[in-house]
Amino acid sequence: MVVIDHPDPVGSSRLVSGHFGTVESGGWIPLLNVLIAIKVTLGSWTMVQLFVRCRGLL
């Protein structure tokens, strides 16, 4: 049986080598968190805007 040892295992190029406690150590997580926050903010703003447009100010 022949075992081929790859110098770059599958998936290791996607890992981030940041130091513990820094933003870089999270990889894509901080960027995804910001994108989700923007999406939720835009959705909330759209709901409020539609409510004001249909119902009017209280």
C-alpha positions, 0 to 999 in steps of 0.5 A, spaced: 500 500 500 502 506 497 501 512 502 502 519 498 504 525 503 501 531 501 505 537 503 498 541 503 493 537 506 486 538 503 483 544 507 489 547 510 489 553 506 483 555 508 485 556 515 487 562 518 493 563 522 491 568 527 493 569 534 488 567 539 484 573 541 485 577 535 480 578 529 484 574 524 483 568 528 476 568 527 477 567 519 471 568 516 466 569 522 467 576 523 466 578 516 460 573 516 457 577 522 458 584 519 454 581 513 448 578 517 448 585 521 447 589 515 442 584 512 438 584 519 438 592 519 436 593 512 430 588 513 428 591 520 429 598 516 424 596 511 419 593 515 419 600 519 418 604 513 413 599 510 409 600 516 410 608 516 408 608 509 401 604 510 399 606 517 402 613 518 406 615 524 403 614 530 
